[in-house]
């Protein structure tokens, strides 16, 4: 798994979020900025790890079909 704060991971997630929900991309940017500030303030990557997890879940849920039983 990539390191928290990896700019390539952040960029890839942002592109994916933008493709799924353009309005959510603004929230993504705000939350990323807040997570970076928290990580710098605390000296811990926990805020970035949590941020990455939340947005990976967001992407997974948006990609999931409405009815997984349909083909």
Secondary structure, DSSP 8 states (H G I E B T S, - for coil): ---TT-HHHHHHHHHHHHHH-HHHHHHHHHHHHHHHHHHHHHT-SHHHHHHHHHHHHHHHHHHS-S-TT--
